[in-house]
Amino acid sequence: MVNIREDTDIIQRKNQMYSYFMFTRGGPYWQEVKIPFSKFFFSNQGRIRDAQYQLLLDKISSIGFTLADKVDGPFFLEIDFIGVFTDPAHTEEFAYENSPVLNPRLFK
């Protein structure tokens, strides 16, 4: 998984992050991965929340990776480049559904 944390002073939000499940092929060949920010889902203490919130791009404080394949043994992750770019073809603002019941402040 790729994890993003937002910079916050609110103690209740310290265990919250945005994540994206990234699957790799493994093996000797490089893999290029492009992940729209709209695909990151909101979680708290490792649990995906029913109410989803958009990631605030100007508040990103860190990016991390989680290995969760439950396979013992050596592991290698080589990263050549991490960058941010604009893709005019990508118009989706937010990939997850919300409702007034789950997230009333988005529907004011």
Jmol script that loads the backbone (N, CA, C; Angstrom):
load data "model"
ATOM      1  N   MET A   1       0.854  -1.183   0.000  1.00  0.00           N
ATOM      2  CA  MET A   1       0.000   0.000   0.000  1.00  0.00           C
ATOM      3  C   MET A   1       0.890   1.232   0.000  1.00  0.00           C
ATOM      4  N   VAL A   2       0.354   2.273  -0.593  1.00  0.00           N
ATOM      5  CA  VAL A   2       0.976   3.586  -0.509  1.00  0.00           C
ATOM      6  C   VAL A   2       0.128   4.382   0.469  1.00  0.00           C
ATOM      7  N   ASN A   3       0.773   5.011   1.439  1.00  0.00           N
ATOM      8  CA  ASN A   3       0.066   5.750   2.491  1.00  0.00           C
ATOM      9  C   ASN A   3       0.486   7.215   2.465  1.00  0.00           C
ATOM     10  N   ILE A   4      -0.493   8.089   2.647  1.00  0.00           N
ATOM     11  CA  ILE A   4      -0.220   9.525   2.722  1.00  0.00           C
ATOM     12  C   ILE A   4      -0.819  10.057   4.018  1.00  0.00           C
ATOM     13  N   ARG A   5      -0.033  10.829   4.723  1.00  0.00           N
ATOM     14  CA  ARG A   5      -0.524  11.492   5.938  1.00  0.00           C
ATOM     15  C   ARG A   5      -0.626  12.989   5.676  1.00  0.00           C
ATOM     16  N   GLU A   6      -1.631  13.578   6.325  1.00  0.00           N
ATOM     17  CA  GLU A   6      -1.802  15.030   6.257  1.00  0.00           C
ATOM     18  C   GLU A   6      -1.210  15.667   7.507  1.00  0.00           C
ATOM     19  N   ASP A   7      -0.687  16.850   7.344  1.00  0.00           N
ATOM     20  CA  ASP A   7      -0.175  17.620   8.470  1.00  0.00           C
ATOM     21  C   ASP A   7      -1.357  18.156   9.259  1.00  0.00           C
ATOM     22  N   THR A   8      -1.410  17.824  10.547  1.00  0.00           N
ATOM     23  CA  THR A   8      -2.522  18.275  11.374  1.00  0.00           C
ATOM     24  C   THR A   8      -2.065  18.486  12.809  1.00  0.00           C
ATOM     25  N   ASP A   9      -2.710  19.426  13.479  1.00  0.00           N
ATOM     26  CA  ASP A   9      -2.443  19.660  14.897  1.00  0.00           C
ATOM     27  C   ASP A   9      -3.501  19.000  15.774  1.00  0.00           C
ATOM     28  N   ILE A  10      -4.507  18.391  15.148  1.00  0.00           N
ATOM     29  CA  ILE A  10      -5.605  17.790  15.899  1.00  0.00           C
ATOM     30  C   ILE A  10      -5.188  16.397  16.356  1.00  0.00           C
ATOM     31  N   ILE A  11      -5.186  16.161  17.654  1.00  0.00           N
ATOM     32  CA  ILE A  11      -4.731  14.883  18.217  1.00  0.00           C
ATOM     33  C   ILE A  11      -5.553  13.721  17.684  1.00  0.00           C
ATOM     34  N   GLN A  12      -6.864  13.887  17.512  1.00  0.00           N
ATOM     35  CA  GLN A  12      -7.730  12.811  17.046  1.00  0.00           C
ATOM     36  C   GLN A  12      -7.363  12.349  15.640  1.00  0.00           C
ATOM     37  N   ARG A  13      -6.663  13.158  14.881  1.00  0.00           N
ATOM     38  CA  ARG A  13      -6.341  12.808  13.488  1.00  0.00           C
ATOM     39  C   ARG A  13      -4.951  12.205  13.330  1.00  0.00           C
ATOM     40  N   LYS A  14      -4.227  11.991  14.419  1.00  0.00           N
ATOM     41  CA  LYS A  14      -2.854  11.485  14.317  1.00  0.00           C
ATOM     42  C   LYS A  14      -2.794  10.082  13.728  1.00  0.00           C
ATOM     43  N   ASN A  15      -3.822   9.251  13.918  1.00  0.00           N
ATOM     44  CA  ASN A  15      -3.830   7.878  13.402  1.00  0.00           C
ATOM     45  C   ASN A  15      -4.558   7.765  12.072  1.00  0.00           C
ATOM     46  N   GLN A  16      -4.869   8.872  11.453  1.00  0.00           N
ATOM     47  CA  GLN A  16      -5.616   8.859  10.206  1.00  0.00           C
ATOM     48  C   GLN A  16      -4.660   9.023   9.024  1.00  0.00           C
ATOM     49  N   MET A  17      -4.994   8.327   7.947  1.00  0.00           N
ATOM     50  CA  MET A  17      -4.188   8.459   6.742  1.00  0.00           C
ATOM     51  C   MET A  17      -5.039   8.123   5.525  1.00  0.00           C
ATOM     52  N   TYR A  18      -4.478   8.359   4.387  1.00  0.00           N
ATOM     53  CA  TYR A  18      -5.093   8.004   3.115  1.00  0.00           C
ATOM     54  C   TYR A  18      -4.228   6.919   2.481  1.00  0.00           C
ATOM     55  N   SER A  19      -4.862   5.910   1.915  1.00  0.00           N
ATOM     56  CA  SER A  19      -4.113   4.772   1.384  1.00  0.00           C
ATOM     57  C   SER A  19      -4.601   4.377   0.005  1.00  0.00           C
ATOM     58  N   TYR A  20      -3.727   3.650  -0.688  1.00  0.00           N
ATOM     59  CA  TYR A  20      -4.064   3.096  -1.997  1.00  0.00           C
ATOM     60  C   TYR A  20      -3.398   1.728  -2.084  1.00  0.00           C
ATOM     61  N   PHE A  21      -4.171   0.701  -2.448  1.00  0.00           N
ATOM     62  CA  PHE A  21      -3.606  -0.639  -2.614  1.00  0.00           C
ATOM     63  C   PHE A  21      -2.863  -0.692  -3.941  1.00  0.00           C
ATOM     64  N   MET A  22      -1.576  -0.932  -3.875  1.00  0.00           N
ATOM     65  CA  MET A  22      -0.742  -0.991  -5.073  1.00  0.00           C
ATOM     66  C   MET A  22      -0.220  -2.421  -5.224  1.00  0.00           C
ATOM     67  N   PHE A  23      -0.518  -3.034  -6.346  1.00  0.00           N
ATOM     68  CA  PHE A  23      -0.070  -4.391  -6.597  1.00  0.00           C
ATOM     69  C   PHE A  23       1.083  -4.355  -7.592  1.00  0.00           C
ATOM     70  N   THR A  24       2.154  -5.056  -7.270  1.00  0.00           N
ATOM     71  CA  THR A  24       3.315  -5.087  -8.149  1.00  0.00           C
ATOM     72  C   THR A  24       3.472  -6.475  -8.759  1.00  0.00           C
ATOM     73  N   ARG A  25       4.188  -6.532  -9.856  1.00  0.00           N
ATOM     74  CA  ARG A  25       4.435  -7.803 -10.537  1.00  0.00           C
ATOM     75  C   ARG A  25       5.611  -8.550  -9.929  1.00  0.00           C
ATOM     76  N   GLY A  26       6.489  -7.841  -9.259  1.00  0.00           N
ATOM     77  CA  GLY A  26       7.710  -8.474  -8.773  1.00  0.00           C
ATOM     78  C   GLY A  26       8.629  -8.762  -9.943  1.00  0.00           C
ATOM     79  N   GLY A  27       9.709  -9.411  -9.653  1.00  0.00           N
ATOM     80  CA  GLY A  27      10.611  -9.792 -10.737  1.00  0.00           C
ATOM     81  C   GLY A  27      11.642  -8.733 -11.045  1.00  0.00           C
ATOM     82  N   PRO A  28      12.404  -8.980 -12.091  1.00  0.00           N
ATOM     83  CA  PRO A  28      13.567  -8.127 -12.364  1.00  0.00           C
ATOM     84  C   PRO A  28      13.256  -6.855 -13.150  1.00  0.00           C
ATOM     85  N   TYR A  29      12.018  -6.638 -13.572  1.00  0.00           N
ATOM     86  CA  TYR A  29      11.718  -5.507 -14.447  1.00  0.00           C
ATOM     87  C   TYR A  29      11.100  -4.350 -13.674  1.00  0.00           C
ATOM     88  N   TRP A  30      11.442  -3.129 -14.094  1.00  0.00           N
ATOM     89  CA  TRP A  30      10.880  -1.945 -13.477  1.00  0.00           C
ATOM     90  C   TRP A  30       9.406  -1.830 -13.829  1.00  0.00           C
ATOM     91  N   GLN A  31       8.659  -1.234 -12.923  1.00  0.00           N
ATOM     92  CA  GLN A  31       7.230  -1.027 -13.136  1.00  0.00           C
ATOM     93  C   GLN A  31       6.924   0.437 -12.863  1.00  0.00           C
ATOM     94  N   GLU A  32       6.233   1.079 -13.788  1.00  0.00           N
ATOM     95  CA  GLU A  32       5.830   2.467 -13.589  1.00  0.00           C
ATOM     96  C   GLU A  32       4.401   2.480 -13.078  1.00  0.00           C
ATOM     97  N   VAL A  33       4.174   3.192 -11.984  1.00  0.00           N
ATOM     98  CA  VAL A  33       2.850   3.249 -11.365  1.00  0.00           C
ATOM     99  C   VAL A  33       2.428   4.709 -11.267  1.00  0.00           C
ATOM    100  N   LYS A  34       1.232   5.015 -11.775  1.00  0.00           N
ATOM    101  CA  LYS A  34       0.654   6.356 -11.651  1.00  0.00           C
ATOM    102  C   LYS A  34      -0.627   6.214 -10.852  1.00  0.00           C
ATOM    103  N   ILE A  35      -0.726   6.946  -9.754  1.00  0.00           N
ATOM    104  CA  ILE A  35      -1.885   6.846  -8.862  1.00  0.00           C
ATOM    105  C   ILE A  35      -2.521   8.224  -8.721  1.00  0.00           C
ATOM    106  N   PRO A  36      -3.730   8.407  -9.226  1.00  0.00           N
ATOM    107  CA  PRO A  36      -4.421   9.693  -9.013  1.00  0.00           C
ATOM    108  C   PRO A  36      -4.726   9.895  -7.528  1.00  0.00           C
ATOM    109  N   PHE A  37      -4.586  11.107  -7.051  1.00  0.00           N
ATOM    110  CA  PHE A  37      -4.901  11.396  -5.646  1.00  0.00           C
ATOM    111  C   PHE A  37      -6.354  11.055  -5.329  1.00  0.00           C
ATOM    112  N   SER A  38      -7.239  11.084  -6.320  1.00  0.00           N
ATOM    113  CA  SER A  38      -8.652  10.791  -6.088  1.00  0.00           C
ATOM    114  C   SER A  38      -8.883   9.339  -5.676  1.00  0.00           C
ATOM    115  N   LYS A  39      -7.917   8.464  -5.901  1.00  0.00           N
ATOM    116  CA  LYS A  39      -8.071   7.041  -5.591  1.00  0.00           C
ATOM    117  C   LYS A  39      -7.661   6.685  -4.159  1.00  0.00           C
ATOM    118  N   PHE A  40      -7.067   7.589  -3.433  1.00  0.00           N
ATOM    119  CA  PHE A  40      -6.669   7.310  -2.052  1.00  0.00           C
ATOM    120  C   PHE A  40      -7.900   7.323  -1.161  1.00  0.00           C
ATOM    121  N   PHE A  41      -8.036   6.308  -0.316  1.00  0.00           N
ATOM    122  CA  PHE A  41      -9.185   6.219   0.587  1.00  0.00           C
ATOM    123  C   PHE A  41      -8.765   6.575   2.009  1.00  0.00           C
ATOM    124  N   PHE A  42      -9.717   7.084   2.758  1.00  0.00           N
ATOM    125  CA  PHE A  42      -9.502   7.575   4.114  1.00  0.00           C
ATOM    126  C   PHE A  42      -9.631   6.435   5.122  1.00  0.00           C
ATOM    127  N   SER A  43      -8.682   6.339   6.044  1.00  0.00           N
ATOM    128  CA  SER A  43      -8.741   5.303   7.081  1.00  0.00           C
ATOM    129  C   SER A  43      -8.288   5.883   8.420  1.00  0.00           C
ATOM    130  N   ASN A  44      -8.695   5.204   9.481  1.00  0.00           N
ATOM    131  CA  ASN A  44      -8.335   5.605  10.834  1.00  0.00           C
ATOM    132  C   ASN A  44      -7.934   4.346  11.591  1.00  0.00           C
ATOM    133  N   GLN A  45      -6.723   4.331  12.125  1.00  0.00           N
ATOM    134  CA  GLN A  45      -6.177   3.193  12.867  1.00  0.00           C
ATOM    135  C   GLN A  45      -6.289   1.900  12.049  1.00  0.00           C
ATOM    136  N   GLY A  46      -6.027   1.988  10.752  1.00  0.00           N
ATOM    137  CA  GLY A  46      -6.026   0.818   9.887  1.00  0.00           C
ATOM    138  C   GLY A  46      -7.385   0.371   9.383  1.00  0.00           C
ATOM    139  N   ARG A  47      -8.439   1.073   9.748  1.00  0.00           N
ATOM    140  CA  ARG A  47      -9.786   0.696   9.310  1.00  0.00           C
ATOM    141  C   ARG A  47     -10.307   1.702   8.292  1.00  0.00           C
ATOM    142  N   ILE A  48     -10.820   1.176   7.187  1.00  0.00           N
ATOM    143  CA  ILE A  48     -11.398   2.049   6.170  1.00  0.00           C
ATOM    144  C   ILE A  48     -12.682   2.643   6.725  1.00  0.00           C
ATOM    145  N   ARG A  49     -12.811   3.947   6.671  1.00  0.00           N
ATOM    146  CA  ARG A  49     -13.957   4.653   7.234  1.00  0.00           C
ATOM    147  C   ARG A  49     -15.118   4.665   6.233  1.00  0.00           C
ATOM    148  N   ASP A  50     -16.342   4.598   6.770  1.00  0.00           N
ATOM    149  CA  ASP A  50     -17.528   4.703   5.917  1.00  0.00           C
ATOM    150  C   ASP A  50     -17.591   6.076   5.248  1.00  0.00           C
ATOM    151  N   ALA A  51     -17.396   7.109   6.027  1.00  0.00           N
ATOM    152  CA  ALA A  51     -17.392   8.470   5.483  1.00  0.00           C
ATOM    153  C   ALA A  51     -16.007   8.745   4.910  1.00  0.00           C
ATOM    154  N   GLN A  52     -15.970   9.050   3.636  1.00  0.00           N
ATOM    155  CA  GLN A  52     -14.707   9.311   2.966  1.00  0.00           C
ATOM    156  C   GLN A  52     -14.538  10.811   2.751  1.00  0.00           C
ATOM    157  N   TYR A  53     -13.309  11.286   2.863  1.00  0.00           N
ATOM    158  CA  TYR A  53     -12.987  12.694   2.679  1.00  0.00           C
ATOM    159  C   TYR A  53     -11.900  12.804   1.628  1.00  0.00           C
ATOM    160  N   GLN A  54     -11.944  13.867   0.860  1.00  0.00           N
ATOM    161  CA  GLN A  54     -10.896  14.094  -0.119  1.00  0.00           C
ATOM    162  C   GLN A  54      -9.595  14.438   0.577  1.00  0.00           C
ATOM    163  N   LEU A  55      -8.521  13.967   0.007  1.00  0.00           N
ATOM    164  CA  LEU A  55      -7.182  14.296   0.477  1.00  0.00           C
ATOM    165  C   LEU A  55      -6.906  15.765   0.164  1.00  0.00           C
ATOM    166  N   LEU A  56      -6.449  16.504   1.157  1.00  0.00           N
ATOM    167  CA  LEU A  56      -6.107  17.912   0.962  1.00  0.00           C
ATOM    168  C   LEU A  56      -4.650  17.985   0.511  1.00  0.00           C
ATOM    169  N   LEU A  57      -4.440  18.240  -0.757  1.00  0.00           N
ATOM    170  CA  LEU A  57      -3.104  18.157  -1.338  1.00  0.00           C
ATOM    171  C   LEU A  57      -2.113  19.128  -0.719  1.00  0.00           C
ATOM    172  N   ASP A  58      -2.590  20.285  -0.274  1.00  0.00           N
ATOM    173  CA  ASP A  58      -1.679  21.252   0.332  1.00  0.00           C
ATOM    174  C   ASP A  58      -1.330  20.907   1.778  1.00  0.00           C
ATOM    175  N   LYS A  59      -1.897  19.828   2.323  1.00  0.00           N
ATOM    176  CA  LYS A  59      -1.631  19.407   3.694  1.00  0.00           C
ATOM    177  C   LYS A  59      -0.815  18.109   3.780  1.00  0.00           C
ATOM    178  N   ILE A  60      -0.367  17.567   2.645  1.00  0.00           N
ATOM    179  CA  ILE A  60       0.401  16.314   2.666  1.00  0.00           C
ATOM    180  C   ILE A  60       1.704  16.533   3.422  1.00  0.00           C
ATOM    181  N   SER A  61       1.963  15.640   4.394  1.00  0.00           N
ATOM    182  CA  SER A  61       3.190  15.768   5.182  1.00  0.00           C
ATOM    183  C   SER A  61       4.145  14.598   4.977  1.00  0.00           C
ATOM    184  N   SER A  62       3.632  13.407   4.597  1.00  0.00           N
ATOM    185  CA  SER A  62       4.530  12.279   4.395  1.00  0.00           C
ATOM    186  C   SER A  62       3.895  11.226   3.499  1.00  0.00           C
ATOM    187  N   ILE A  63       4.757  10.447   2.865  1.00  0.00           N
ATOM    188  CA  ILE A  63       4.351   9.317   2.037  1.00  0.00           C
ATOM    189  C   ILE A  63       5.067   8.089   2.583  1.00  0.00           C
ATOM    190  N   GLY A  64       4.337   6.981   2.723  1.00  0.00           N
ATOM    191  CA  GLY A  64       4.937   5.752   3.226  1.00  0.00           C
ATOM    192  C   GLY A  64       4.437   4.545   2.458  1.00  0.00           C
ATOM    193  N   PHE A  65       5.049   3.412   2.732  1.00  0.00           N
ATOM    194  CA  PHE A  65       4.693   2.168   2.056  1.00  0.00           C
ATOM    195  C   PHE A  65       4.468   1.084   3.098  1.00  0.00           C
ATOM    196  N   THR A  66       3.484   0.226   2.861  1.00  0.00           N
ATOM    197  CA  THR A  66       3.182  -0.894   3.744  1.00  0.00           C
ATOM    198  C   THR A  66       3.261  -2.178   2.933  1.00  0.00           C
ATOM    199  N   LEU A  67       4.030  -3.137   3.434  1.00  0.00           N
ATOM    200  CA  LEU A  67       4.088  -4.466   2.831  1.00  0.00           C
ATOM    201  C   LEU A  67       3.199  -5.375   3.654  1.00  0.00           C
ATOM    202  N   ALA A  68       2.215  -5.999   3.013  1.00  0.00           N
ATOM    203  CA  ALA A  68       1.251  -6.817   3.757  1.00  0.00           C
ATOM    204  C   ALA A  68       0.908  -8.099   3.006  1.00  0.00           C
ATOM    205  N   ASP A  69       1.928  -8.765   2.448  1.00  0.00           N
ATOM    206  CA  ASP A  69       1.640 -10.000   1.714  1.00  0.00           C
ATOM    207  C   ASP A  69       1.739 -11.248   2.586  1.00  0.00           C
ATOM    208  N   LYS A  70       2.161 -11.087   3.845  1.00  0.00           N
ATOM    209  CA  LYS A  70       2.271 -12.181   4.813  1.00  0.00           C
ATOM    210  C   LYS A  70       3.191 -13.305   4.328  1.00  0.00           C
ATOM    211  N   VAL A  71       4.224 -12.938   3.569  1.00  0.00           N
ATOM    212  CA  VAL A  71       5.195 -13.907   3.084  1.00  0.00           C
ATOM    213  C   VAL A  71       6.534 -13.623   3.770  1.00  0.00           C
ATOM    214  N   ASP A  72       7.032 -14.597   4.521  1.00  0.00           N
ATOM    215  CA  ASP A  72       8.333 -14.447   5.173  1.00  0.00           C
ATOM    216  C   ASP A  72       9.443 -14.497   4.135  1.00  0.00           C
ATOM    217  N   GLY A  73      10.509 -13.792   4.421  1.00  0.00           N
ATOM    218  CA  GLY A  73      11.664 -13.848   3.547  1.00  0.00           C
ATOM    219  C   GLY A  73      12.119 -12.469   3.129  1.00  0.00           C
ATOM    220  N   PRO A  74      13.168 -12.449   2.310  1.00  0.00           N
ATOM    221  CA  PRO A  74      13.725 -11.159   1.898  1.00  0.00           C
ATOM    222  C   PRO A  74      12.736 -10.355   1.055  1.00  0.00           C
ATOM    223  N   PHE A  75      12.881  -9.065   1.158  1.00  0.00           N
ATOM    224  CA  PHE A  75      12.000  -8.150   0.436  1.00  0.00           C
ATOM    225  C   PHE A  75      12.827  -6.978  -0.058  1.00  0.00           C
ATOM    226  N   PHE A  76      12.597  -6.571  -1.289  1.00  0.00           N
ATOM    227  CA  PHE A  76      13.288  -5.426  -1.848  1.00  0.00           C
ATOM    228  C   PHE A  76      12.282  -4.513  -2.526  1.00  0.00           C
ATOM    229  N   LEU A  77      12.406  -3.236  -2.247  1.00  0.00           N
ATOM    230  CA  LEU A  77      11.609  -2.227  -2.930  1.00  0.00           C
ATOM    231  C   LEU A  77      12.574  -1.156  -3.395  1.00  0.00           C
ATOM    232  N   GLU A  78      12.722  -1.030  -4.686  1.00  0.00           N
ATOM    233  CA  GLU A  78      13.603  -0.017  -5.245  1.00  0.00           C
ATOM    234  C   GLU A  78      12.742   1.066  -5.875  1.00  0.00           C
ATOM    235  N   ILE A  79      12.971   2.291  -5.467  1.00  0.00           N
ATOM    236  CA  ILE A  79      12.206   3.428  -5.986  1.00  0.00           C
ATOM    237  C   ILE A  79      13.180   4.348  -6.707  1.00  0.00           C
ATOM    238  N   ASP A  80      12.907   4.584  -7.966  1.00  0.00           N
ATOM    239  CA  ASP A  80      13.770   5.448  -8.753  1.00  0.00           C
ATOM    240  C   ASP A  80      13.321   6.898  -8.663  1.00  0.00           C
ATOM    241  N   PHE A  81      11.995   7.111  -8.612  1.00  0.00           N
ATOM    242  CA  PHE A  81      11.493   8.476  -8.676  1.00  0.00           C
ATOM    243  C   PHE A  81      10.079   8.535  -8.122  1.00  0.00           C
ATOM    244  N   ILE A  82       9.790   9.545  -7.332  1.00  0.00           N
ATOM    245  CA  ILE A  82       8.428   9.858  -6.909  1.00  0.00           C
ATOM    246  C   ILE A  82       8.179  11.304  -7.312  1.00  0.00           C
ATOM    247  N   GLY A  83       7.117  11.529  -8.029  1.00  0.00           N
ATOM    248  CA  GLY A  83       6.838  12.882  -8.492  1.00  0.00           C
ATOM    249  C   GLY A  83       5.350  13.146  -8.558  1.00  0.00           C
ATOM    250  N   VAL A  84       5.014  14.378  -8.790  1.00  0.00           N
ATOM    251  CA  VAL A  84       3.623  14.804  -8.927  1.00  0.00           C
ATOM    252  C   VAL A  84       3.498  15.491 -10.289  1.00  0.00           C
ATOM    253  N   PHE A  85       2.447  15.139 -11.009  1.00  0.00           N
ATOM    254  CA  PHE A  85       2.228  15.768 -12.297  1.00  0.00           C
ATOM    255  C   PHE A  85       0.738  15.958 -12.527  1.00  0.00           C
ATOM    256  N   THR A  86       0.403  16.818 -13.477  1.00  0.00           N
ATOM    257  CA  THR A  86      -0.983  17.070 -13.843  1.00  0.00           C
ATOM    258  C   THR A  86      -1.302  16.293 -15.110  1.00  0.00           C
ATOM    259  N   ASP A  87      -2.403  15.556 -15.067  1.00  0.00           N
ATOM    260  CA  ASP A  87      -2.866  14.804 -16.229  1.00  0.00           C
ATOM    261  C   ASP A  87      -4.203  15.399 -16.664  1.00  0.00           C
ATOM    262  N   PRO A  88      -4.235  16.180 -17.732  1.00  0.00           N
ATOM    263  CA  PRO A  88      -5.482  16.815 -18.158  1.00  0.00           C
ATOM    264  C   PRO A  88      -6.575  15.816 -18.537  1.00  0.00           C
ATOM    265  N   ALA A  89      -6.195  14.583 -18.834  1.00  0.00           N
ATOM    266  CA  ALA A  89      -7.183  13.561 -19.199  1.00  0.00           C
ATOM    267  C   ALA A  89      -7.904  13.002 -17.970  1.00  0.00           C
ATOM    268  N   HIS A  90      -7.332  13.194 -16.787  1.00  0.00           N
ATOM    269  CA  HIS A  90      -7.945  12.672 -15.564  1.00  0.00           C
ATOM    270  C   HIS A  90      -8.836  13.763 -14.956  1.00  0.00           C
ATOM    271  N   THR A  91     -10.149  13.543 -14.992  1.00  0.00           N
ATOM    272  CA  THR A  91     -11.087  14.561 -14.517  1.00  0.00           C
ATOM    273  C   THR A  91     -11.797  14.170 -13.231  1.00  0.00           C
ATOM    274  N   GLU A  92     -11.561  12.956 -12.744  1.00  0.00           N
ATOM    275  CA  GLU A  92     -12.235  12.501 -11.527  1.00  0.00           C
ATOM    276  C   GLU A  92     -11.701  13.264 -10.320  1.00  0.00           C
ATOM    277  N   GLU A  93     -12.607  13.876  -9.556  1.00  0.00           N
ATOM    278  CA  GLU A  93     -12.189  14.612  -8.375  1.00  0.00           C
ATOM    279  C   GLU A  93     -12.122  13.726  -7.142  1.00  0.00           C
ATOM    280  N   PHE A  94     -13.018  12.729  -7.066  1.00  0.00           N
ATOM    281  CA  PHE A  94     -13.070  11.889  -5.881  1.00  0.00           C
ATOM    282  C   PHE A  94     -13.703  10.556  -6.265  1.00  0.00           C
ATOM    283  N   ALA A  95     -13.051   9.449  -5.965  1.00  0.00           N
ATOM    284  CA  ALA A  95     -13.468   8.143  -6.458  1.00  0.00           C
ATOM    285  C   ALA A  95     -14.494   7.433  -5.582  1.00  0.00           C
ATOM    286  N   TYR A  96     -14.779   7.948  -4.412  1.00  0.00           N
ATOM    287  CA  TYR A  96     -15.595   7.201  -3.456  1.00  0.00           C
ATOM    288  C   TYR A  96     -16.936   7.885  -3.213  1.00  0.00           C
ATOM    289  N   GLU A  97     -17.953   7.064  -3.051  1.00  0.00           N
ATOM    290  CA  GLU A  97     -19.297   7.593  -2.830  1.00  0.00           C
ATOM    291  C   GLU A  97     -19.448   8.096  -1.407  1.00  0.00           C
ATOM    292  N   ASN A  98     -20.258   9.104  -1.263  1.00  0.00           N
ATOM    293  CA  ASN A  98     -20.635   9.632   0.043  1.00  0.00           C
ATOM    294  C   ASN A  98     -22.140   9.851   0.036  1.00  0.00           C
ATOM    295  N   SER A  99     -22.708   9.950   1.202  1.00  0.00           N
ATOM    296  CA  SER A  99     -24.137  10.243   1.311  1.00  0.00           C
ATOM    297  C   SER A  99     -24.321  11.246   2.437  1.00  0.00           C
ATOM    298  N   PRO A 100     -25.439  11.953   2.454  1.00  0.00           N
ATOM    299  CA  PRO A 100     -25.698  12.898   3.539  1.00  0.00           C
ATOM    300  C   PRO A 100     -25.738  12.219   4.906  1.00  0.00           C
ATOM    301  N   VAL A 101     -26.098  10.952   4.957  1.00  0.00           N
ATOM    302  CA  VAL A 101     -26.163  10.238   6.234  1.00  0.00           C
ATOM    303  C   VAL A 101     -24.744   9.970   6.758  1.00  0.00           C
ATOM    304  N   LEU A 102     -23.855   9.571   5.885  1.00  0.00           N
ATOM    305  CA  LEU A 102     -22.480   9.245   6.298  1.00  0.00           C
ATOM    306  C   LEU A 102     -21.626  10.480   6.499  1.00  0.00           C
ATOM    307  N   ASN A 103     -21.827  11.477   5.680  1.00  0.00           N
ATOM    308  CA  ASN A 103     -20.950  12.627   5.690  1.00  0.00           C
ATOM    309  C   ASN A 103     -21.738  13.911   5.458  1.00  0.00           C
ATOM    310  N   PRO A 104     -22.529  14.338   6.430  1.00  0.00           N
ATOM    311  CA  PRO A 104     -23.437  15.487   6.233  1.00  0.00           C
ATOM    312  C   PRO A 104     -22.734  16.794   5.881  1.00  0.00           C
ATOM    313  N   ARG A 105     -21.512  16.991   6.341  1.00  0.00           N
ATOM    314  CA  ARG A 105     -20.874  18.290   6.085  1.00  0.00           C
ATOM    315  C   ARG A 105     -20.518  18.492   4.617  1.00  0.00           C
ATOM    316  N   LEU A 106     -20.442  17.415   3.836  1.00  0.00           N
ATOM    317  CA  LEU A 106     -20.195  17.550   2.402  1.00  0.00           C
ATOM    318  C   LEU A 106     -21.432  17.950   1.623  1.00  0.00           C
ATOM    319  N   PHE A 107     -22.601  17.871   2.270  1.00  0.00           N
ATOM    320  CA  PHE A 107     -23.867  18.113   1.560  1.00  0.00           C
ATOM    321  C   PHE A 107     -24.578  19.349   2.090  1.00  0.00           C
ATOM    322  N   LYS A 108     -23.846  20.296   2.644  1.00  0.00           N
ATOM    323  CA  LYS A 108     -24.458  21.545   3.142  1.00  0.00           C
ATOM    324  C   LYS A 108     -24.614  22.533   2.018  1.00  0.00           C
TER     325      LYS A 108
END
end "model"
wireframe off; spacefill off
backbone 0.3
color backbone group
